[in-house]
Amino acid sequence: MCCKGGVCCYTISSRVLYILYGRDDFSLSQALESLKREKGIPDTIGANTSVFEAQQLSFSQLMEACSAVPFLSPVRIVVVRGLLGLFEEGQEQGRERRRPLKKAGTGLGEWGQLASYVEKMPPTTTLILVDGGDIKHDNRLLKLLSPLAEVRVFPQPKRSQVSQWIYARVRKEGATISQKAVDLLIELVGCDLWAVSGEVDKLLLFAQGRQISENDVRQVSSFAREITIFGLVDAVLEGQKRQAQVMLWRLLREGVSPSYVLTMLARQLRLIVLAKELEGAEVSGEIKNRAENVPEYSLRKALEQARRYSFDRIKGVFEKLLEADVAMKSGKYDGDLALELLLAEL
């Protein structure tokens, strides 16, 4: 076994089993695609790749898929998503809540046979287990399979790593970006590389070869609109109708759709409720996990707002948002009018 840069590798000569897991599912996804390209022939890789969700997969089905002969290719690739996560009792994995594998009990159930099958698996098959989330080192299936696999771990990147990633991505495209622009982008978006990647792509197109500036980030990033949304939420909760209307008009002039404004208002109210839960005496693991997925700027602003408003006030605004949403979707009012009435009633 060797460990380099936080990545632990267990290898066997045939390399038929790979395990990729961690909260950085952007890097994990890129590594998976790279592994597919490395193992297969581009023209036939699609026809020789099978992808399964662990919760809908039995051990016999997996054996059948892995035993199949590749078609006009030296290798067949079988990808299983979420298998390790089935043995993380009560964990929040990636973007979905996964149920523990009931039939496994305190052991591995039928999946306890997987290690012995891997040793007999055809050398023409590459089996890849993928899990986006927190997988503990003492995970029963991980401990069983690690000696037979190459294991790659993708932890949530730190701020400094995201900063380096942005610089590298921009340089790769032949452009440059200022330090202030990088700092603001991370402040607004957080350390989710999926979101960061999308924002960087938009900035590269907007800058057209010149250095990306802090002002570019403010103009282009969809996350920058949240700053106005925070102010709008404040105005709404404090009953400052005139100020709220001015902010609403500004958003609508910028081309923001009424449904998006309503969605963002509801999202910020949910963040305020989450922030209030974080201030409670007892905070569950689920609440902590939800908070970790929120961009730093958004969570900090929600914490500030949570201290100023009661649950009753937030609940009252939520009910009005629901009424406005129903009015828009039913065609009772168009979007602009529904929002105007919403502000008038608040």
Long-range contacts (C-beta under 8 A, 24 or more apart in sequence): 6-153, 6-155, 7-152, 7-153, 8-151, 8-152, 8-153, 9-150, 9-151, 9-152, 10-146, 10-147, 10-148, 10-149, 10-150, 10-151, 11-150, 12-148, 12-149, 14-123, 15-126, 15-150, 16-118, 16-121, 16-123, 16-125, 16-126, 16-127, 17-118, 17-121, 17-126, 17-127, 17-128, 17-129, 17-145, 17-148, 17-149, 17-150, 18-126, 18-127, 18-128, 18-129, 18-149, 18-150, 18-151, 18-152, 19-84, 19-128, 19-129, 19-131, 19-142, 19-145, 19-146, 19-149, 19-150, 19-151, 19-152, 20-128, 20-129, 20-130, 20-131, 20-152, 20-154, 21-84, 21-129, 21-130, 21-131, 21-132, 21-133, 21-135, 21-142, 21-151, 21-152, 21-153, 21-154, 22-131, 22-132, 22-133, 22-135, 22-153, 22-154, 22-155, 22-156, 23-94, 23-132, 23-133, 23-134, 23-154, 23-155, 23-156, 24-154, 24-155, 24-156, 24-157, 24-193, 25-94, 25-132, 25-154, 25-194, 26-192, 26-193, 26-194, 26-197, 27-154, 27-157, 27-193, 28-130, 28-132, 28-152, 28-154, 31-152, 31-154, 32-79, 32-128, 32-130, 35-126, 35-128, 36-77, 39-75, 39-77, 39-126, 40-73, 40-74, 40-75, 40-77, 41-72, 41-73, 41-74, 44-70, 44-71, 44-72, 44-73, 45-73, 45-77, 47-71, 47-72, 47-73, 48-73, 48-75, 48-76, 48-77, 49-76, 49-77, 49-78, 49-79, 50-76, 50-77, 50-78, 50-79, 51-79, 51-80, 51-81, 52-78, 52-79, 52-80, 52-81, 53-80, 53-81, 53-82, 54-80, 54-81, 54-82, 54-83, 54-85, 54-86, 55-82, 55-86, 55-98, 55-99, 57-83, 58-110, 59-110, 59-111, 59-113, 59-114, 62-114, 63-117, 66-117, 66-121, 66-122, 66-125, 66-127, 67-121, 67-122, 67-125, 68-125, 69-122, 69-124, 70-124, 70-125, 74-124, 75-124, 75-125, 75-126, 76-124, 76-125, 76-126, 77-125, 77-126, 77-128, 78-125, 78-126, 78-127, 78-128, 79-128, 79-130, 80-127, 80-128, 80-129, 80-130, 81-130, 81-131, 82-130, 82-131, 83-111, 83-129, 83-131, 83-141, 84-129, 84-131, 84-135, 84-139, 84-141, 84-142, 85-131, 85-133, 85-135, 86-141, 87-139, 87-140, 87-141, 88-133, 88-134, 88-135, 88-136, 88-139, 90-285, 91-133, 91-134, 92-133, 92-134, 92-285, 92-286, 92-289, 92-290, 93-131, 93-132, 93-133, 93-134, 94-131, 94-132, 94-133, 95-132, 107-140, 108-140, 108-141, 108-144, 111-141, 112-144, 114-141, 114-144, 114-145, 115-144, 115-145, 115-148, 118-145, 118-148, 118-149, 119-148, 156-191, 156-292, 157-191, 157-193, 158-191, 159-186, 159-191, 162-186, 162-191, 162-193, 162-196, 165-193, 165-196, 166-196, 166-200, 169-197, 169-200, 170-200, 170-204, 170-212, 173-204, 174-209, 175-204, 175-207, 175-209, 175-210, 175-211, 175-212, 176-211, 176-212, 177-203, 177-211, 177-212, 178-211, 178-212, 178-213, 178-214, 180-213, 180-214, 181-212, 181-213, 181-214, 181-216, 181-217, 184-214, 184-217, 184-218, 185-217, 185-221, 186-296, 187-295, 187-296, 187-297, 188-217, 188-221, 188-223, 188-224, 188-226, 188-295, 188-297, 189-221, 189-223, 189-295, 190-294, 190-295, 190-296, 190-297, 190-298, 192-293, 192-295, 195-223, 195-295, 199-223, 223-295, 225-251, 225-254, 225-256, 225-264, 226-264, 226-268, 226-297, 226-298, 229-261, 229-264, 229-265, 229-268, 230-268, 230-301, 230-305, 232-261, 232-265, 233-265, 233-268, 233-269, 233-272, 233-305, 234-305, 236-265, 236-317, 236-343, 236-346, 237-305, 237-308, 237-309, 237-313, 237-314, 237-317, 239-346, 241-343, 241-344, 241-346, 244-343, 244-346, 245-340, 245-343, 248-339, 248-340, 248-343, 252-336, 257-335, 258-328, 258-334, 258-335, 258-336, 258-338, 258-339, 259-328, 259-335, 261-339, 262-321, 262-324, 262-325, 262-328, 262-335, 262-338, 262-339, 265-321, 266-318, 266-321, 266-325, 268-298, 268-302, 268-305, 269-314, 269-317, 269-318, 269-321, 271-298, 271-299, 271-302, 272-302, 272-305, 272-306, 272-309, 272-314, 273-306, 273-311, 273-314, 274-302, 275-299, 275-302, 275-303, 275-305, 275-306, 276-306, 276-311, 278-303, 279-303, 279-306, 279-307, 317-346, 320-345, 320-346
